[in-house]
Amino acid sequence: MNGSNHTSSISPGPGGNNILVSGSSTVAYSGPGSVTVNVSVGDTSYIGPSSVFSATGSGTFVNSIGSPIRLTYYNDPANTQGADGPPAASMAASMDRPGNLVDSFNYTATSVTDSFAHNVSAPLAIPDGSLYSMTLGFDFTLNSGGSLVSRGQALVKPTNAVPEPASLLLVGAAMAGLGLTRRRKTQ
């Protein structure tokens, strides 16, 4: 592996983004047959609440026709550290990716140079409370002489805006005032 970088950032407060990013410049294999690689990247204590996510991933296979890749995106409202256990036994499962699988993407190279890209934004089936964790997984196989170039992956979850108590009181008073005005007009 040549050049790998993984970062995590937390932006507290309403409208802030919690971000987990993983990238690799080049992963090449020159041994006999093929090799399968399973990697997890995770962090804890992202600040919620969060109810939606955006996920993205991309990369390029070179000289590895038939090589598959699976990108996975996990959310854990229980705030468990990912990437901290035994590696995946297969591309379909992993023991070190806690929580809920919120998105996945599968791709298989079909030509000598073959690129892929994936983007999605959606609501979380199980929204996050005040603290949660996120884990990225990428599992791929390379043929002898093959490489995976510019593989990147990110999971972003914004912090929901939580109304201030004074704002809620103001809205409640306005609603009550409208109700009284309407009642007077009907009498």
N, C-alpha and C positions, 0 to 999 in steps of 0.2 A: 504494500500500500504506500502510495506516494502522496503526501499532503492530505491530512484529514483534520477537520475542524468541527467542533460541536459546541454550541453556545445556548445559554438559557438567559432570558431576561424577564423581569417582572416590573410592570408599570402599575403601581397601586392607584386606586381612586377610580371613580366612574369614568368610563371611556378609555382607560388604559389597556394596553395589550400585553398579555402573557404569551411569551414566544419560546419555542424549542426548535432549534435548527441543527441539522447535521449535513455535512458535506464532505466529499472525497474527491480529490483531483483525479487520481488514476489508481485503479486496482488491476494488476496484471498477473496472469498465471502462465508459467512456462514449463511446468512439470508434465508428467504423463497423464493421459485420461482427462478427467475434469476434477474440479474442486468446488465444494459448496461452502459458502460463507454465511454465517448468521450473526447479526449484530443488533444490539439494543442500546439506545441512548435515552436516559431519563433524568428527571429532576422533580423535586418536591416543593411544597409550600408556595405554589402559585396562589395569588390572592383573588378570591371571587367576591360576589357570586358571578358565575358565567353560565350562559344558557345556549350559546352558539359557538361554532368552531369553523375555521378555514384550514384546509390541508392542501399541500402541494408537494409534488415530487417530479423529478426528471433525471435523465441520464442518457448516455450513449454507449452502446455495445460496439466493440471493434473486433472483427475476426472471431466471433463467437456465436455463429448461427445455431439456433436451438437453445441458447441459454435463457433460462427464466429468471425473473426477479419478482419479488413480492414486497411491496411497501405497506407497512401497517402503522396505524395511529391509535394510541390508547389514551383513555382518560380515566383517572381514578379519584372519585369523590372521597375515598378513604385516605388519600394522601400517602400512599405506599410508594417507597422508592423502587423504581424500575431499574433495569439493567444491573441488578444486584444478585442474580441467582445463576443457576446452571444455564448454559446456552440452549437454544432451541434444539429439540430432537429432530425436527423436520421443518420444512418451509411452511407447513400448515399450522404449527403450534409453537409456543414458547412458554417456558416456565418463569421467565424473568420480565414479563410484560403484564403488570397487574392492571386491574380495572376492566373497563368496557372497551371493546374494539369499536371505535366510532367511524373508522373508514379503512379501506384497504384497496390496493391496486395491484393487479397482476399483468405482467407483460412478458412476451417471449420474442427474442431477436429472430428475425426472418431473413436478414441479409448481412453482408460483410460489415457494413456500417449501418447501424439502426438506432434511431433515437426514440425516446418515449417521453411523454409529459402527462401529468394528471393534476387537476385542480377541482376542488369542491368546497362549498360552504353550506352548512346546514345547522338546524337546531340539534342540541344534545338530547338524546332520549332520557338521560338522567342528568339534570342540571347540577352544577357544582355549588357547594356552599362556600364558606369563608376561606378554606384552604383545600387544595387538591394537587394531584401530581399528573404529569404527562409523560408518556414514553413513546418513542419512535422505534420501529423495527424495520430492518431491511435484510432480506434473505435472497441470495442469488447464487447461481452456478456459472462458472467460467470454463470453457473448453481450453485445452492446451494451446498456448499462443494467443489467447483471447484477453480482452481487457474491458473494464467498465470505466468510462471517462466522465468526469463532471457530474457525478451523482450528487443530487441535492434533495433535501426533504425539510419541510417545516410544518409545524402545527401552531396555530395562533388562535387564542381565545380572548376576546375582549371582556373586560369587567363591566357587568351591567351597571347602569346608573340606578342608584338607590335614592328614591325621593327623600328629601329632608322632612322632618316632622312639621316644620312651619309651613312648607309647601302643601302638605297634605291637609293641614288645618284650613288653609286659605281655599283650597279646592272644595273642601267640605262646607265651609261657610257660603261659598258662592252657590253651591248646589242647593243648600237650604234656602237661600234668598230667592232663587229661581222658583223653588217649590212654593214659597209664600206668595210670590207675585202671581203665579199661575192660579193659586187657590183664590186670591182676591178677585181676579178677573172672572172666575166661574160663578161667584156668588151673586 
